[in-house]
Amino acid sequence: MLRVPGGGYAREDIDRLVTALGVPCSGPDHAVNANELAKTHPGLVSRVERHPYRIAFAVLAVVVIVIVASILG
């Protein structure tokens, strides 16, 4: 299975890629977000892709805690 993020490509370009690869293609005919894709194909989308803001805030929290601990300690 190959997943192609099509956000930066025109539909015609994706169609040409599928034709050039010569492989069967199935899937939605519209753009889907990571959560929708994970429901359709479990295990294909990583946790980071499904929850980018949660991961970013968690990393930011760790950085802030480290900075505060280094200032206080």
Jmol script that loads the backbone (N, CA, C; Angstrom):
load data "model"
ATOM      1  N   MET A   1       0.848  -1.158   0.000  1.00  0.00           N
ATOM      2  CA  MET A   1       0.000   0.000   0.000  1.00  0.00           C
ATOM      3  C   MET A   1       0.897   1.225   0.000  1.00  0.00           C
ATOM      4  N   LEU A   2       0.522   2.182  -0.799  1.00  0.00           N
ATOM      5  CA  LEU A   2       1.269   3.428  -0.903  1.00  0.00           C
ATOM      6  C   LEU A   2       0.311   4.569  -0.662  1.00  0.00           C
ATOM      7  N   ARG A   3       0.694   5.457   0.210  1.00  0.00           N
ATOM      8  CA  ARG A   3      -0.129   6.632   0.501  1.00  0.00           C
ATOM      9  C   ARG A   3       0.586   7.837  -0.063  1.00  0.00           C
ATOM     10  N   VAL A   4      -0.103   8.592  -0.882  1.00  0.00           N
ATOM     11  CA  VAL A   4       0.481   9.776  -1.518  1.00  0.00           C
ATOM     12  C   VAL A   4      -0.237  11.004  -0.995  1.00  0.00           C
ATOM     13  N   PRO A   5       0.456  11.847  -0.216  1.00  0.00           N
ATOM     14  CA  PRO A   5      -0.179  13.104   0.202  1.00  0.00           C
ATOM     15  C   PRO A   5      -0.347  14.002  -1.016  1.00  0.00           C
ATOM     16  N   GLY A   6      -1.560  14.300  -1.371  1.00  0.00           N
ATOM     17  CA  GLY A   6      -1.812  15.027  -2.600  1.00  0.00           C
ATOM     18  C   GLY A   6      -2.021  16.511  -2.423  1.00  0.00           C
ATOM     19  N   GLY A   7      -1.725  17.037  -1.235  1.00  0.00           N
ATOM     20  CA  GLY A   7      -1.975  18.440  -0.968  1.00  0.00           C
ATOM     21  C   GLY A   7      -1.261  19.399  -1.895  1.00  0.00           C
ATOM     22  N   GLY A   8      -0.064  19.081  -2.309  1.00  0.00           N
ATOM     23  CA  GLY A   8       0.701  19.992  -3.138  1.00  0.00           C
ATOM     24  C   GLY A   8       0.637  19.686  -4.619  1.00  0.00           C
ATOM     25  N   TYR A   9      -0.234  18.781  -5.008  1.00  0.00           N
ATOM     26  CA  TYR A   9      -0.297  18.346  -6.402  1.00  0.00           C
ATOM     27  C   TYR A   9      -1.687  18.545  -6.978  1.00  0.00           C
ATOM     28  N   ALA A  10      -1.745  18.827  -8.242  1.00  0.00           N
ATOM     29  CA  ALA A  10      -3.030  18.914  -8.939  1.00  0.00           C
ATOM     30  C   ALA A  10      -3.568  17.501  -9.157  1.00  0.00           C
ATOM     31  N   ARG A  11      -4.867  17.374  -9.259  1.00  0.00           N
ATOM     32  CA  ARG A  11      -5.502  16.064  -9.465  1.00  0.00           C
ATOM     33  C   ARG A  11      -4.947  15.374 -10.709  1.00  0.00           C
ATOM     34  N   GLU A  12      -4.693  16.141 -11.761  1.00  0.00           N
ATOM     35  CA  GLU A  12      -4.164  15.577 -13.002  1.00  0.00           C
ATOM     36  C   GLU A  12      -2.783  14.958 -12.782  1.00  0.00           C
ATOM     37  N   ASP A  13      -1.968  15.589 -11.930  1.00  0.00           N
ATOM     38  CA  ASP A  13      -0.639  15.048 -11.640  1.00  0.00           C
ATOM     39  C   ASP A  13      -0.724  13.717 -10.896  1.00  0.00           C
ATOM     40  N   ILE A  14      -1.648  13.631  -9.944  1.00  0.00           N
ATOM     41  CA  ILE A  14      -1.838  12.371  -9.211  1.00  0.00           C
ATOM     42  C   ILE A  14      -2.334  11.288 -10.172  1.00  0.00           C
ATOM     43  N   ASP A  15      -3.251  11.643 -11.053  1.00  0.00           N
ATOM     44  CA  ASP A  15      -3.750  10.675 -12.036  1.00  0.00           C
ATOM     45  C   ASP A  15      -2.630  10.184 -12.946  1.00  0.00           C
ATOM     46  N   ARG A  16      -1.738  11.077 -13.357  1.00  0.00           N
ATOM     47  CA  ARG A  16      -0.600  10.675 -14.199  1.00  0.00           C
ATOM     48  C   ARG A  16       0.336   9.749 -13.433  1.00  0.00           C
ATOM     49  N   LEU A  17       0.538  10.015 -12.141  1.00  0.00           N
ATOM     50  CA  LEU A  17       1.389   9.143 -11.325  1.00  0.00           C
ATOM     51  C   LEU A  17       0.815   7.737 -11.248  1.00  0.00           C
ATOM     52  N   VAL A  18      -0.474   7.634 -10.993  1.00  0.00           N
ATOM     53  CA  VAL A  18      -1.131   6.322 -10.907  1.00  0.00           C
ATOM     54  C   VAL A  18      -1.021   5.588 -12.235  1.00  0.00           C
ATOM     55  N   THR A  19      -1.220   6.295 -13.323  1.00  0.00           N
ATOM     56  CA  THR A  19      -1.112   5.678 -14.649  1.00  0.00           C
ATOM     57  C   THR A  19       0.313   5.214 -14.917  1.00  0.00           C
ATOM     58  N   ALA A  20       1.293   6.032 -14.561  1.00  0.00           N
ATOM     59  CA  ALA A  20       2.699   5.675 -14.788  1.00  0.00           C
ATOM     60  C   ALA A  20       3.113   4.475 -13.953  1.00  0.00           C
ATOM     61  N   LEU A  21       2.586   4.372 -12.722  1.00  0.00           N
ATOM     62  CA  LEU A  21       2.934   3.226 -11.873  1.00  0.00           C
ATOM     63  C   LEU A  21       2.284   1.942 -12.372  1.00  0.00           C
ATOM     64  N   GLY A  22       1.147   2.068 -13.018  1.00  0.00           N
ATOM     65  CA  GLY A  22       0.472   0.895 -13.556  1.00  0.00           C
ATOM     66  C   GLY A  22      -0.055  -0.047 -12.501  1.00  0.00           C
ATOM     67  N   VAL A  23      -0.449   0.487 -11.369  1.00  0.00           N
ATOM     68  CA  VAL A  23      -0.979  -0.342 -10.290  1.00  0.00           C
ATOM     69  C   VAL A  23      -2.432   0.042 -10.033  1.00  0.00           C
ATOM     70  N   PRO A  24      -3.197  -0.881  -9.434  1.00  0.00           N
ATOM     71  CA  PRO A  24      -4.583  -0.530  -9.120  1.00  0.00           C
ATOM     72  C   PRO A  24      -4.619   0.574  -8.060  1.00  0.00           C
ATOM     73  N   CYS A  25      -5.595   1.408  -8.166  1.00  0.00           N
ATOM     74  CA  CYS A  25      -5.735   2.521  -7.233  1.00  0.00           C
ATOM     75  C   CYS A  25      -7.153   2.535  -6.703  1.00  0.00           C
ATOM     76  N   SER A  26      -7.274   2.641  -5.394  1.00  0.00           N
ATOM     77  CA  SER A  26      -8.595   2.773  -4.787  1.00  0.00           C
ATOM     78  C   SER A  26      -8.489   3.752  -3.641  1.00  0.00           C
ATOM     79  N   GLY A  27      -9.593   4.253  -3.263  1.00  0.00           N
ATOM     80  CA  GLY A  27      -9.608   5.200  -2.157  1.00  0.00           C
ATOM     81  C   GLY A  27     -10.625   6.280  -2.396  1.00  0.00           C
ATOM     82  N   PRO A  28     -10.665   7.233  -1.495  1.00  0.00           N
ATOM     83  CA  PRO A  28     -11.654   8.301  -1.642  1.00  0.00           C
ATOM     84  C   PRO A  28     -11.343   9.178  -2.848  1.00  0.00           C
ATOM     85  N   ASP A  29     -12.383   9.760  -3.399  1.00  0.00           N
ATOM     86  CA  ASP A  29     -12.192  10.650  -4.545  1.00  0.00           C
ATOM     87  C   ASP A  29     -12.042  12.100  -4.112  1.00  0.00           C
ATOM     88  N   HIS A  30     -11.908  12.315  -2.806  1.00  0.00           N
ATOM     89  CA  HIS A  30     -11.711  13.653  -2.265  1.00  0.00           C
ATOM     90  C   HIS A  30     -10.618  13.595  -1.199  1.00  0.00           C
ATOM     91  N   ALA A  31     -10.116  14.743  -0.835  1.00  0.00           N
ATOM     92  CA  ALA A  31      -9.072  14.796   0.198  1.00  0.00           C
ATOM     93  C   ALA A  31      -9.663  14.406   1.550  1.00  0.00           C
ATOM     94  N   VAL A  32      -8.912  13.622   2.307  1.00  0.00           N
ATOM     95  CA  VAL A  32      -9.341  13.230   3.648  1.00  0.00           C
ATOM     96  C   VAL A  32      -8.259  13.627   4.644  1.00  0.00           C
ATOM     97  N   ASN A  33      -8.673  13.886   5.871  1.00  0.00           N
ATOM     98  CA  ASN A  33      -7.681  14.206   6.887  1.00  0.00           C
ATOM     99  C   ASN A  33      -7.143  12.910   7.507  1.00  0.00           C
ATOM    100  N   ALA A  34      -6.165  13.049   8.365  1.00  0.00           N
ATOM    101  CA  ALA A  34      -5.500  11.875   8.933  1.00  0.00           C
ATOM    102  C   ALA A  34      -6.453  11.008   9.746  1.00  0.00           C
ATOM    103  N   ASN A  35      -7.372  11.612  10.485  1.00  0.00           N
ATOM    104  CA  ASN A  35      -8.306  10.822  11.286  1.00  0.00           C
ATOM    105  C   ASN A  35      -9.248   9.999  10.413  1.00  0.00           C
ATOM    106  N   GLU A  36      -9.731  10.585   9.324  1.00  0.00           N
ATOM    107  CA  GLU A  36     -10.596   9.840   8.415  1.00  0.00           C
ATOM    108  C   GLU A  36      -9.840   8.686   7.762  1.00  0.00           C
ATOM    109  N   LEU A  37      -8.591   8.944   7.387  1.00  0.00           N
ATOM    110  CA  LEU A  37      -7.780   7.896   6.774  1.00  0.00           C
ATOM    111  C   LEU A  37      -7.491   6.774   7.767  1.00  0.00           C
ATOM    112  N   ALA A  38      -7.260   7.122   9.029  1.00  0.00           N
ATOM    113  CA  ALA A  38      -7.004   6.109  10.055  1.00  0.00           C
ATOM    114  C   ALA A  38      -8.228   5.228  10.290  1.00  0.00           C
ATOM    115  N   LYS A  39      -9.416   5.809  10.159  1.00  0.00           N
ATOM    116  CA  LYS A  39     -10.635   5.002  10.317  1.00  0.00           C
ATOM    117  C   LYS A  39     -10.787   4.021   9.165  1.00  0.00           C
ATOM    118  N   THR A  40     -10.429   4.461   7.966  1.00  0.00           N
ATOM    119  CA  THR A  40     -10.560   3.610   6.788  1.00  0.00           C
ATOM    120  C   THR A  40      -9.480   2.540   6.739  1.00  0.00           C
ATOM    121  N   HIS A  41      -8.249   2.926   7.075  1.00  0.00           N
ATOM    122  CA  HIS A  41      -7.100   2.020   7.017  1.00  0.00           C
ATOM    123  C   HIS A  41      -6.345   2.073   8.342  1.00  0.00           C
ATOM    124  N   PRO A  42      -6.792   1.318   9.345  1.00  0.00           N
ATOM    125  CA  PRO A  42      -6.134   1.350  10.661  1.00  0.00           C
ATOM    126  C   PRO A  42      -4.653   0.972  10.561  1.00  0.00           C
ATOM    127  N   GLY A  43      -3.833   1.728  11.278  1.00  0.00           N
ATOM    128  CA  GLY A  43      -2.409   1.450  11.315  1.00  0.00           C
ATOM    129  C   GLY A  43      -1.607   2.162  10.245  1.00  0.00           C
ATOM    130  N   LEU A  44      -2.264   2.787   9.297  1.00  0.00           N
ATOM    131  CA  LEU A  44      -1.552   3.457   8.217  1.00  0.00           C
ATOM    132  C   LEU A  44      -1.058   4.840   8.632  1.00  0.00           C
ATOM    133  N   VAL A  45      -1.791   5.498   9.508  1.00  0.00           N
ATOM    134  CA  VAL A  45      -1.472   6.864   9.910  1.00  0.00           C
ATOM    135  C   VAL A  45      -0.890   6.842  11.316  1.00  0.00           C
ATOM    136  N   SER A  46       0.236   7.525  11.494  1.00  0.00           N
ATOM    137  CA  SER A  46       0.884   7.548  12.810  1.00  0.00           C
ATOM    138  C   SER A  46       0.110   8.442  13.780  1.00  0.00           C
ATOM    139  N   ARG A  47       0.389   8.261  15.051  1.00  0.00           N
ATOM    140  CA  ARG A  47      -0.247   9.059  16.095  1.00  0.00           C
ATOM    141  C   ARG A  47       0.103  10.537  15.938  1.00  0.00           C
ATOM    142  N   VAL A  48       1.319  10.819  15.525  1.00  0.00           N
ATOM    143  CA  VAL A  48       1.754  12.206  15.332  1.00  0.00           C
ATOM    144  C   VAL A  48       0.935  12.871  14.228  1.00  0.00           C
ATOM    145  N   GLU A  49       0.652  12.151  13.160  1.00  0.00           N
ATOM    146  CA  GLU A  49      -0.156  12.712  12.069  1.00  0.00           C
ATOM    147  C   GLU A  49      -1.608  12.922  12.479  1.00  0.00           C
ATOM    148  N   ARG A  50      -2.111  12.038  13.334  1.00  0.00           N
ATOM    149  CA  ARG A  50      -3.505  12.158  13.761  1.00  0.00           C
ATOM    150  C   ARG A  50      -3.699  13.265  14.798  1.00  0.00           C
ATOM    151  N   HIS A  51      -2.656  13.541  15.595  1.00  0.00           N
ATOM    152  CA  HIS A  51      -2.769  14.525  16.678  1.00  0.00           C
ATOM    153  C   HIS A  51      -1.587  15.493  16.668  1.00  0.00           C
ATOM    154  N   PRO A  52      -1.395  16.255  15.615  1.00  0.00           N
ATOM    155  CA  PRO A  52      -0.212  17.110  15.537  1.00  0.00           C
ATOM    156  C   PRO A  52      -0.168  18.197  16.609  1.00  0.00           C
ATOM    157  N   TYR A  53      -1.312  18.778  16.962  1.00  0.00           N
ATOM    158  CA  TYR A  53      -1.312  19.843  17.954  1.00  0.00           C
ATOM    159  C   TYR A  53      -1.022  19.304  19.354  1.00  0.00           C
ATOM    160  N   ARG A  54      -1.557  18.154  19.667  1.00  0.00           N
ATOM    161  CA  ARG A  54      -1.276  17.556  20.981  1.00  0.00           C
ATOM    162  C   ARG A  54       0.212  17.275  21.140  1.00  0.00           C
ATOM    163  N   ILE A  55       0.821  16.724  20.106  1.00  0.00           N
ATOM    164  CA  ILE A  55       2.248  16.414  20.161  1.00  0.00           C
ATOM    165  C   ILE A  55       3.052  17.700  20.280  1.00  0.00           C
ATOM    166  N   ALA A  56       2.700  18.719  19.511  1.00  0.00           N
ATOM    167  CA  ALA A  56       3.420  19.993  19.563  1.00  0.00           C
ATOM    168  C   ALA A  56       3.317  20.626  20.947  1.00  0.00           C
ATOM    169  N   PHE A  57       2.122  20.628  21.539  1.00  0.00           N
ATOM    170  CA  PHE A  57       1.964  21.196  22.874  1.00  0.00           C
ATOM    171  C   PHE A  57       2.710  20.385  23.927  1.00  0.00           C
ATOM    172  N   ALA A  58       2.741  19.071  23.782  1.00  0.00           N
ATOM    173  CA  ALA A  58       3.489  18.237  24.728  1.00  0.00           C
ATOM    174  C   ALA A  58       4.980  18.529  24.652  1.00  0.00           C
ATOM    175  N   VAL A  59       5.505  18.649  23.438  1.00  0.00           N
ATOM    176  CA  VAL A  59       6.932  18.979  23.275  1.00  0.00           C
ATOM    177  C   VAL A  59       7.206  20.362  23.846  1.00  0.00           C
ATOM    178  N   LEU A  60       6.345  21.327  23.570  1.00  0.00           N
ATOM    179  CA  LEU A  60       6.507  22.674  24.099  1.00  0.00           C
ATOM    180  C   LEU A  60       6.482  22.674  25.625  1.00  0.00           C
ATOM    181  N   ALA A  61       5.581  21.899  26.216  1.00  0.00           N
ATOM    182  CA  ALA A  61       5.504  21.817  27.677  1.00  0.00           C
ATOM    183  C   ALA A  61       6.794  21.265  28.264  1.00  0.00           C
ATOM    184  N   VAL A  62       7.337  20.237  27.639  1.00  0.00           N
ATOM    185  CA  VAL A  62       8.598  19.658  28.125  1.00  0.00           C
ATOM    186  C   VAL A  62       9.721  20.681  28.034  1.00  0.00           C
ATOM    187  N   VAL A  63       9.785  21.418  26.934  1.00  0.00           N
ATOM    188  CA  VAL A  63      10.828  22.439  26.767  1.00  0.00           C
ATOM    189  C   VAL A  63      10.689  23.522  27.833  1.00  0.00           C
ATOM    190  N   VAL A  64       9.474  23.977  28.086  1.00  0.00           N
ATOM    191  CA  VAL A  64       9.250  25.000  29.103  1.00  0.00           C
ATOM    192  C   VAL A  64       9.639  24.483  30.479  1.00  0.00           C
ATOM    193  N   ILE A  65       9.280  23.258  30.804  1.00  0.00           N
ATOM    194  CA  ILE A  65       9.636  22.676  32.088  1.00  0.00           C
ATOM    195  C   ILE A  65      11.149  22.589  32.246  1.00  0.00           C
ATOM    196  N   VAL A  66      11.845  22.176  31.215  1.00  0.00           N
ATOM    197  CA  VAL A  66      13.312  22.075  31.263  1.00  0.00           C
ATOM    198  C   VAL A  66      13.930  23.458  31.460  1.00  0.00           C
ATOM    199  N   ILE A  67      13.410  24.462  30.748  1.00  0.00           N
ATOM    200  CA  ILE A  67      13.952  25.818  30.889  1.00  0.00           C
ATOM    201  C   ILE A  67      13.690  26.362  32.300  1.00  0.00           C
ATOM    202  N   VAL A  68      12.482  26.180  32.813  1.00  0.00           N
ATOM    203  CA  VAL A  68      12.153  26.658  34.161  1.00  0.00           C
ATOM    204  C   VAL A  68      12.994  25.915  35.193  1.00  0.00           C
ATOM    205  N   ALA A  69      13.174  24.613  35.020  1.00  0.00           N
ATOM    206  CA  ALA A  69      13.972  23.842  35.985  1.00  0.00           C
ATOM    207  C   ALA A  69      15.439  24.282  35.938  1.00  0.00           C
ATOM    208  N   SER A  70      15.955  24.607  34.772  1.00  0.00           N
ATOM    209  CA  SER A  70      17.348  25.034  34.697  1.00  0.00           C
ATOM    210  C   SER A  70      17.537  26.422  35.299  1.00  0.00           C
ATOM    211  N   ILE A  71      16.513  27.288  35.201  1.00  0.00           N
ATOM    212  CA  ILE A  71      16.609  28.616  35.814  1.00  0.00           C
ATOM    213  C   ILE A  71      16.512  28.530  37.331  1.00  0.00           C
ATOM    214  N   LEU A  72      15.615  27.701  37.812  1.00  0.00           N
ATOM    215  CA  LEU A  72      15.401  27.581  39.254  1.00  0.00           C
ATOM    216  C   LEU A  72      16.447  26.699  39.935  1.00  0.00           C
ATOM    217  N   GLY A  73      17.044  25.811  39.177  1.00  0.00           N
ATOM    218  CA  GLY A  73      17.959  24.853  39.796  1.00  0.00           C
ATOM    219  C   GLY A  73      19.332  25.228  39.668  1.00  0.00           C
TER     220      GLY A  73
END
end "model"
wireframe off; spacefill off
backbone 0.3
color backbone group
